[in-house]
Amino acid sequence: MKICVTADGDNLDARVDARFGRCKYFLFIDTDTMEYEAVENPYREAPQGAGVQSAQLVVNKGAKKVVTGNVGPGAQGILSSAGVEVIFKSGIVKDVIKDL
């Protein structure tokens, strides 16, 4: 399954970023193989709408779950409408994935 984890770095040793829309990176991880793609968040510095735009990016990339620390109401609405489950966790990305 493809999941998305908000991260403060571009690898599995990074910490889960508590901010969804303004995280540094989105890590799109295939939980079957642990292969991943690190995508620098293009909306991190957006003056407004970072969460909504980030949620659309996650949906477009085909993630079925999002692991993050916090999601605003606009982003939550988009993710929920697309059937993407949001899981609130903190810690090191690879450890959080193992715990899922």
Secondary structure, 3 states (H helix, E strand, C coil): CEEEEEECCCCCCCEECCECCCCCEEEEEECCCCCEEEEECCCCCCCCCHHHHHHHHHHHCCCCEEEECECCHHHHHHHHHCCCEEEECCCEHHHHHHHC
